[in-house]
Amino acid sequence: ERPRDFLRPDASPPELMVDVLPRLISAINICEPKSNPIVERHEADVIAHDVEKREVSAVQAAFRTPSITFQELAARWHIGLDTAKATLKATTQEGMRFVEGDLERRLRTSRAHLRFPTLNCTIYSDTLFSKHKSVRGFNCAQVFTDGKGFYRLYPMKRKGEAYHALSQFIHDVGIPKNCLVDMAKEERDGEWGRIVKHYHIKLRTTEAYSPWQNRAESAVRELKKLSNRALRRSRAPTELWCYAMEWAARKMSL
């Protein structure tokens, strides 16, 4: 006869106590917690490690991009999403400036890209020389062209004044996105280079012994032909070549 304890409803059958409990006890694995070893570090090592972390974080800093999205632009301007995407794609955003930390003074207003239009093309430039001094004292001229029928010419007294012609071209026509010149020093360094950096113009040069890469070379040839023809037909003196060259550049751009 079984004891009365097994007759209670909460009592476990003897089979469960015999078979399951030993397996449950054997399945329990008790491990001692692993303690991290204590490594002594010198103060100089700690400082060097912190400096290295700061240098790595500075190198791996993400490139700053405009925070505005096309969704925000569409909500601000009350335009469609497709129009907002096209607007951000067509906008140069060259005038954006970023400042770290708190401002201690007001930033100067830089509105160069708001005052002048941006030319989304490559402008080729070269210097034209004349054998005769003009009535205005000019000995050469700076030629600008896009290679597709647009020409501008600015007479100069010497080739070192090429940067004046570039500045005048920006004021008259606009800021070229790309500019290709030859290896002349006055078209790469000095004031020319400063103007290029100020207006964020991508400057490129022709390869060595490859003048044909600069389309302004052919523009100079065509300008000389048309201006000489005009001077001969009008029987004007050669000293008026500066006027004839400016007229030829305007006429060829029509």
VEXKOLKE-982852 format. One record per residue (C-alpha): residue in one letter; x negated, y negated, z negated; chain; residue number from 1. Coordinates in steps of 0.05 Angstrom, whole numbers, plus 5000, padded with zeros to 4 digits. Example, Ala and Ser with C-alpha at 12.3 -4.5 7.8 and 13.67 -1.06 7.14 Angstrom:
{logu:a c1:4754 c2:5090 c3:4844 voza:A tise:1}
{logu:s c1:4727 c2:5021 c3:4857 voza:A tise:2}
This chain:
{logu:e c1:5000 c2:5000 c3:5000 voza:A tise:1}
{logu:r c1:4972 c2:4931 c3:5021 voza:A tise:2}
{logu:p c1:4963 c2:4876 c3:4970 voza:A tise:3}
{logu:r c1:5017 c2:4824 c3:4966 voza:A tise:4}
{logu:d c1:4969 c2:4769 c3:4992 voza:A tise:5}
{logu:f c1:4975 c2:4798 c3:5062 voza:A tise:6}
{logu:l c1:5050 c2:4793 c3:5060 voza:A tise:7}
{logu:r c1:5050 c2:4717 c3:5056 voza:A tise:8}
{logu:p c1:5064 c2:4681 c3:5121 voza:A tise:9}
{logu:d c1:5000 c2:4639 c3:5116 voza:A tise:10}
{logu:a c1:4956 c2:4699 c3:5104 voza:A tise:11}
{logu:s c1:4907 c2:4721 c3:5161 voza:A tise:12}
{logu:p c1:4908 c2:4792 c3:5186 voza:A tise:13}
{logu:p c1:4848 c2:4834 c3:5167 voza:A tise:14}
{logu:e c1:4828 c2:4844 c3:5241 voza:A tise:15}
{logu:l c1:4818 c2:4768 c3:5250 voza:A tise:16}
{logu:m c1:4776 c2:4762 c3:5187 voza:A tise:17}
{logu:v c1:4732 c2:4821 c3:5208 voza:A tise:18}
{logu:d c1:4720 c2:4805 c3:5282 voza:A tise:19}
{logu:v c1:4726 c2:4730 c3:5295 voza:A tise:20}
{logu:l c1:4695 c2:4698 c3:5233 voza:A tise:21}
{logu:p c1:4626 c2:4729 c3:5241 voza:A tise:22}
{logu:r c1:4623 c2:4705 c3:5313 voza:A tise:23}
{logu:l c1:4644 c2:4635 c3:5295 voza:A tise:24}
{logu:i c1:4591 c2:4631 c3:5241 voza:A tise:25}
{logu:s c1:4537 c2:4657 c3:5288 voza:A tise:26}
{logu:a c1:4556 c2:4606 c3:5341 voza:A tise:27}
{logu:i c1:4541 c2:4547 c3:5295 voza:A tise:28}
{logu:n c1:4470 c2:4522 c3:5308 voza:A tise:29}
{logu:i c1:4444 c2:4473 c3:5257 voza:A tise:30}
{logu:c c1:4382 c2:4434 c3:5280 voza:A tise:31}
{logu:e c1:4340 c2:4385 c3:5241 voza:A tise:32}
{logu:p c1:4343 c2:4313 c3:5268 voza:A tise:33}
{logu:k c1:4281 c2:4294 c3:5309 voza:A tise:34}
{logu:s c1:4246 c2:4233 c3:5283 voza:A tise:35}
{logu:n c1:4211 c2:4187 c3:5331 voza:A tise:36}
{logu:p c1:4137 c2:4183 c3:5318 voza:A tise:37}
{logu:i c1:4113 c2:4117 c3:5290 voza:A tise:38}
{logu:v c1:4061 c2:4087 c3:5336 voza:A tise:39}
{logu:e c1:4021 c2:4029 c3:5310 voza:A tise:40}
{logu:r c1:4014 c2:3972 c3:5361 voza:A tise:41}
{logu:h c1:3965 c2:3915 c3:5357 voza:A tise:42}
{logu:e c1:3992 c2:3844 c3:5359 voza:A tise:43}
{logu:a c1:3954 c2:3830 c3:5424 voza:A tise:44}
{logu:d c1:3987 c2:3890 c3:5458 voza:A tise:45}
{logu:v c1:4056 c2:3864 c3:5438 voza:A tise:46}
{logu:i c1:4041 c2:3794 c3:5466 voza:A tise:47}
{logu:a c1:4013 c2:3824 c3:5531 voza:A tise:48}
{logu:h c1:4074 c2:3868 c3:5539 voza:A tise:49}
{logu:d c1:4122 c2:3810 c3:5530 voza:A tise:50}
{logu:v c1:4084 c2:3767 c3:5580 voza:A tise:51}
{logu:e c1:4085 c2:3824 c3:5630 voza:A tise:52}
{logu:k c1:4161 c2:3831 c3:5622 voza:A tise:53}
{logu:r c1:4170 c2:3757 c3:5635 voza:A tise:54}
{logu:e c1:4126 c2:3759 c3:5697 voza:A tise:55}
{logu:v c1:4164 c2:3819 c3:5725 voza:A tise:56}
{logu:s c1:4231 c2:3786 c3:5712 voza:A tise:57}
{logu:a c1:4207 c2:3723 c3:5747 voza:A tise:58}
{logu:v c1:4185 c2:3763 c3:5808 voza:A tise:59}
{logu:q c1:4249 c2:3803 c3:5811 voza:A tise:60}
{logu:a c1:4294 c2:3742 c3:5805 voza:A tise:61}
{logu:a c1:4352 c2:3747 c3:5854 voza:A tise:62}
{logu:f c1:4357 c2:3698 c3:5912 voza:A tise:63}
{logu:r c1:4406 c2:3642 c3:5897 voza:A tise:64}
{logu:t c1:4465 c2:3640 c3:5942 voza:A tise:65}
{logu:p c1:4525 c2:3592 c3:5945 voza:A tise:66}
{logu:s c1:4573 c2:3611 c3:5889 voza:A tise:67}
{logu:i c1:4635 c2:3593 c3:5930 voza:A tise:68}
{logu:t c1:4669 c2:3649 c3:5968 voza:A tise:69}
{logu:f c1:4715 c2:3645 c3:6027 voza:A tise:70}
{logu:q c1:4774 c2:3661 c3:5981 voza:A tise:71}
{logu:e c1:4758 c2:3600 c3:5938 voza:A tise:72}
{logu:l c1:4747 c2:3556 c3:5999 voza:A tise:73}
{logu:a c1:4814 c2:3578 c3:6028 voza:A tise:74}
{logu:a c1:4849 c2:3560 c3:5963 voza:A tise:75}
{logu:r c1:4815 c2:3492 c3:5957 voza:A tise:76}
{logu:w c1:4826 c2:3470 c3:6029 voza:A tise:77}
{logu:h c1:4892 c2:3506 c3:6039 voza:A tise:78}
{logu:i c1:4868 c2:3543 c3:6100 voza:A tise:79}
{logu:g c1:4870 c2:3616 c3:6122 voza:A tise:80}
{logu:l c1:4819 c2:3668 c3:6103 voza:A tise:81}
{logu:d c1:4793 c2:3675 c3:6174 voza:A tise:82}
{logu:t c1:4784 c2:3600 c3:6180 voza:A tise:83}
{logu:a c1:4747 c2:3599 c3:6113 voza:A tise:84}
{logu:k c1:4700 c2:3655 c3:6135 voza:A tise:85}
{logu:a c1:4685 c2:3618 c3:6200 voza:A tise:86}
{logu:t c1:4673 c2:3553 c3:6162 voza:A tise:87}
{logu:l c1:4621 c2:3585 c3:6115 voza:A tise:88}
{logu:k c1:4588 c2:3619 c3:6174 voza:A tise:89}
{logu:a c1:4582 c2:3554 c3:6214 voza:A tise:90}
{logu:t c1:4560 c2:3511 c3:6154 voza:A tise:91}
{logu:t c1:4485 c2:3505 c3:6146 voza:A tise:92}
{logu:q c1:4488 c2:3484 c3:6072 voza:A tise:93}
{logu:e c1:4417 c2:3457 c3:6079 voza:A tise:94}
{logu:g c1:4430 c2:3401 c3:6029 voza:A tise:95}
{logu:m c1:4443 c2:3447 c3:5970 voza:A tise:96}
{logu:r c1:4398 c2:3440 c3:5909 voza:A tise:97}
{logu:f c1:4393 c2:3482 c3:5846 voza:A tise:98}
{logu:v c1:4367 c2:3458 c3:5778 voza:A tise:99}
{logu:e c1:4349 c2:3501 c3:5719 voza:A tise:100}
{logu:g c1:4363 c2:3477 c3:5648 voza:A tise:101}
{logu:d c1:4396 c2:3414 c3:5625 voza:A tise:102}
{logu:l c1:4392 c2:3352 c3:5668 voza:A tise:103}
{logu:e c1:4354 c2:3293 c3:5638 voza:A tise:104}
{logu:r c1:4365 c2:3245 c3:5696 voza:A tise:105}
{logu:r c1:4409 c2:3238 c3:5757 voza:A tise:106}
{logu:l c1:4386 c2:3272 c3:5821 voza:A tise:107}
{logu:r c1:4371 c2:3228 c3:5880 voza:A tise:108}
{logu:t c1:4422 c2:3233 c3:5936 voza:A tise:109}
{logu:s c1:4394 c2:3270 c3:5996 voza:A tise:110}
{logu:r c1:4443 c2:3262 c3:6053 voza:A tise:111}
{logu:a c1:4398 c2:3274 c3:6113 voza:A tise:112}
{logu:h c1:4441 c2:3332 c3:6138 voza:A tise:113}
{logu:l c1:4504 c2:3291 c3:6127 voza:A tise:114}
{logu:r c1:4480 c2:3231 c3:6167 voza:A tise:115}
{logu:f c1:4453 c2:3269 c3:6227 voza:A tise:116}
{logu:p c1:4484 c2:3328 c3:6265 voza:A tise:117}
{logu:t c1:4448 c2:3395 c3:6266 voza:A tise:118}
{logu:l c1:4430 c2:3421 c3:6336 voza:A tise:119}
{logu:n c1:4441 c2:3496 c3:6336 voza:A tise:120}
{logu:c c1:4388 c2:3508 c3:6390 voza:A tise:121}
{logu:t c1:4313 c2:3507 c3:6403 voza:A tise:122}
{logu:i c1:4282 c2:3441 c3:6424 voza:A tise:123}
{logu:y c1:4217 c2:3442 c3:6464 voza:A tise:124}
{logu:s c1:4169 c2:3383 c3:6459 voza:A tise:125}
{logu:d c1:4106 c2:3363 c3:6495 voza:A tise:126}
{logu:t c1:4064 c2:3300 c3:6507 voza:A tise:127}
{logu:l c1:4062 c2:3267 c3:6576 voza:A tise:128}
{logu:f c1:4001 c2:3225 c3:6595 voza:A tise:129}
{logu:s c1:3996 c2:3171 c3:6648 voza:A tise:130}
{logu:k c1:3936 c2:3145 c3:6686 voza:A tise:131}
{logu:h c1:3962 c2:3074 c3:6684 voza:A tise:132}
{logu:k c1:3979 c2:3031 c3:6624 voza:A tise:133}
{logu:s c1:4050 c2:3006 c3:6627 voza:A tise:134}
{logu:v c1:4073 c2:2934 c3:6620 voza:A tise:135}
{logu:r c1:4094 c2:2950 c3:6549 voza:A tise:136}
{logu:g c1:4025 c2:2978 c3:6531 voza:A tise:137}
{logu:f c1:4044 c2:3051 c3:6533 voza:A tise:138}
{logu:n c1:3995 c2:3105 c3:6556 voza:A tise:139}
{logu:c c1:4035 c2:3168 c3:6542 voza:A tise:140}
{logu:a c1:4104 c2:3193 c3:6523 voza:A tise:141}
{logu:q c1:4136 c2:3249 c3:6482 voza:A tise:142}
{logu:v c1:4186 c2:3293 c3:6518 voza:A tise:143}
{logu:f c1:4242 c2:3333 c3:6485 voza:A tise:144}
{logu:t c1:4285 c2:3384 c3:6521 voza:A tise:145}
{logu:d c1:4328 c2:3445 c3:6506 voza:A tise:146}
{logu:g c1:4308 c2:3479 c3:6570 voza:A tise:147}
{logu:k c1:4379 c2:3478 c3:6596 voza:A tise:148}
{logu:g c1:4385 c2:3409 c3:6627 voza:A tise:149}
{logu:f c1:4379 c2:3361 c3:6567 voza:A tise:150}
{logu:y c1:4320 c2:3312 c3:6565 voza:A tise:151}
{logu:r c1:4297 c2:3255 c3:6521 voza:A tise:152}
{logu:l c1:4233 c2:3215 c3:6529 voza:A tise:153}
{logu:y c1:4200 c2:3165 c3:6482 voza:A tise:154}
{logu:p c1:4139 c2:3124 c3:6507 voza:A tise:155}
{logu:m c1:4079 c2:3118 c3:6460 voza:A tise:156}
{logu:k c1:4014 c2:3080 c3:6459 voza:A tise:157}
{logu:r c1:3974 c2:3141 c3:6435 voza:A tise:158}
{logu:k c1:3989 c2:3214 c3:6423 voza:A tise:159}
{logu:g c1:3981 c2:3205 c3:6348 voza:A tise:160}
{logu:e c1:4049 c2:3170 c3:6348 voza:A tise:161}
{logu:a c1:4086 c2:3235 c3:6365 voza:A tise:162}
{logu:y c1:4118 c2:3237 c3:6296 voza:A tise:163}
{logu:h c1:4152 c2:3170 c3:6311 voza:A tise:164}
{logu:a c1:4183 c2:3202 c3:6372 voza:A tise:165}
{logu:l c1:4208 c2:3261 c3:6331 voza:A tise:166}
{logu:s c1:4239 c2:3215 c3:6279 voza:A tise:167}
{logu:q c1:4272 c2:3174 c3:6333 voza:A tise:168}
{logu:f c1:4299 c2:3237 c3:6367 voza:A tise:169}
{logu:i c1:4330 c2:3259 c3:6301 voza:A tise:170}
{logu:h c1:4364 c2:3191 c3:6292 voza:A tise:171}
{logu:d c1:4388 c2:3189 c3:6365 voza:A tise:172}
{logu:v c1:4408 c2:3261 c3:6378 voza:A tise:173}
{logu:g c1:4405 c2:3304 c3:6315 voza:A tise:174}
{logu:i c1:4363 c2:3353 c3:6274 voza:A tise:175}
{logu:p c1:4340 c2:3412 c3:6316 voza:A tise:176}
{logu:k c1:4346 c2:3480 c3:6283 voza:A tise:177}
{logu:n c1:4283 c2:3505 c3:6317 voza:A tise:178}
{logu:c c1:4226 c2:3467 c3:6350 voza:A tise:179}
{logu:l c1:4172 c2:3497 c3:6396 voza:A tise:180}
{logu:v c1:4108 c2:3459 c3:6411 voza:A tise:181}
{logu:d c1:4038 c2:3475 c3:6435 voza:A tise:182}
{logu:m c1:3976 c2:3480 c3:6391 voza:A tise:183}
{logu:a c1:3964 c2:3404 c3:6390 voza:A tise:184}
{logu:k c1:3945 c2:3380 c3:6320 voza:A tise:185}
{logu:e c1:3990 c2:3319 c3:6322 voza:A tise:186}
{logu:e c1:4050 c2:3364 c3:6335 voza:A tise:187}
{logu:r c1:4037 c2:3410 c3:6276 voza:A tise:188}
{logu:d c1:4003 c2:3373 c3:6219 voza:A tise:189}
{logu:g c1:4006 c2:3305 c3:6186 voza:A tise:190}
{logu:e c1:4069 c2:3264 c3:6190 voza:A tise:191}
{logu:w c1:4100 c2:3311 c3:6242 voza:A tise:192}
{logu:g c1:4094 c2:3369 c3:6193 voza:A tise:193}
{logu:r c1:4123 c2:3327 c3:6137 voza:A tise:194}
{logu:i c1:4184 c2:3309 c3:6178 voza:A tise:195}
{logu:v c1:4193 c2:3382 c3:6198 voza:A tise:196}
{logu:k c1:4192 c2:3404 c3:6124 voza:A tise:197}
{logu:h c1:4238 c2:3347 c3:6103 voza:A tise:198}
{logu:y c1:4292 c2:3366 c3:6152 voza:A tise:199}
{logu:h c1:4281 c2:3442 c3:6146 voza:A tise:200}
{logu:i c1:4263 c2:3451 c3:6219 voza:A tise:201}
{logu:k c1:4233 c2:3518 c3:6238 voza:A tise:202}
{logu:l c1:4170 c2:3501 c3:6276 voza:A tise:203}
{logu:r c1:4139 c2:3550 c3:6325 voza:A tise:204}
{logu:t c1:4079 c2:3545 c3:6371 voza:A tise:205}
{logu:t c1:4062 c2:3576 c3:6437 voza:A tise:206}
{logu:e c1:4012 c2:3633 c3:6443 voza:A tise:207}
{logu:a c1:3941 c2:3620 c3:6466 voza:A tise:208}
{logu:y c1:3934 c2:3610 c3:6541 voza:A tise:209}
{logu:s c1:4009 c2:3614 c3:6550 voza:A tise:210}
{logu:p c1:4033 c2:3543 c3:6565 voza:A tise:211}
{logu:w c1:4092 c2:3570 c3:6605 voza:A tise:212}
{logu:q c1:4126 c2:3589 c3:6539 voza:A tise:213}
{logu:n c1:4139 c2:3515 c3:6526 voza:A tise:214}
{logu:r c1:4195 c2:3494 c3:6571 voza:A tise:215}
{logu:a c1:4176 c2:3421 c3:6561 voza:A tise:216}
{logu:e c1:4118 c2:3434 c3:6609 voza:A tise:217}
{logu:s c1:4165 c2:3442 c3:6667 voza:A tise:218}
{logu:a c1:4206 c2:3383 c3:6642 voza:A tise:219}
{logu:v c1:4145 c2:3338 c3:6646 voza:A tise:220}
{logu:r c1:4133 c2:3360 c3:6718 voza:A tise:221}
{logu:e c1:4205 c2:3346 c3:6739 voza:A tise:222}
{logu:l c1:4207 c2:3278 c3:6704 voza:A tise:223}
{logu:k c1:4143 c2:3257 c3:6739 voza:A tise:224}
{logu:k c1:4172 c2:3276 c3:6807 voza:A tise:225}
{logu:l c1:4237 c2:3238 c3:6797 voza:A tise:226}
{logu:s c1:4204 c2:3176 c3:6767 voza:A tise:227}
{logu:n c1:4151 c2:3172 c3:6822 voza:A tise:228}
{logu:r c1:4205 c2:3178 c3:6875 voza:A tise:229}
{logu:a c1:4245 c2:3122 c3:6843 voza:A tise:230}
{logu:l c1:4184 c2:3077 c3:6840 voza:A tise:231}
{logu:r c1:4166 c2:3089 c3:6913 voza:A tise:232}
{logu:r c1:4237 c2:3076 c3:6938 voza:A tise:233}
{logu:s c1:4245 c2:3013 c3:6898 voza:A tise:234}
{logu:r c1:4173 c2:2990 c3:6913 voza:A tise:235}
{logu:a c1:4163 c2:2976 c3:6839 voza:A tise:236}
{logu:p c1:4093 c2:2971 c3:6810 voza:A tise:237}
{logu:t c1:4064 c2:3032 c3:6776 voza:A tise:238}
{logu:e c1:4060 c2:2994 c3:6710 voza:A tise:239}
{logu:l c1:4136 c2:3003 c3:6704 voza:A tise:240}
{logu:w c1:4130 c2:3079 c3:6697 voza:A tise:241}
{logu:c c1:4155 c2:3077 c3:6624 voza:A tise:242}
{logu:y c1:4222 c2:3049 c3:6647 voza:A tise:243}
{logu:a c1:4225 c2:3098 c3:6705 voza:A tise:244}
{logu:m c1:4211 c2:3157 c3:6659 voza:A tise:245}
{logu:e c1:4265 c2:3138 c3:6610 voza:A tise:246}
{logu:w c1:4315 c2:3129 c3:6667 voza:A tise:247}
{logu:a c1:4295 c2:3196 c3:6697 voza:A tise:248}
{logu:a c1:4306 c2:3232 c3:6630 voza:A tise:249}
{logu:r c1:4376 c2:3202 c3:6623 voza:A tise:250}
{logu:k c1:4394 c2:3217 c3:6695 voza:A tise:251}
{logu:m c1:4371 c2:3290 c3:6692 voza:A tise:252}
{logu:s c1:4413 c2:3300 c3:6629 voza:A tise:253}
{logu:l c1:4478 c2:3282 c3:6665 voza:A tise:254}
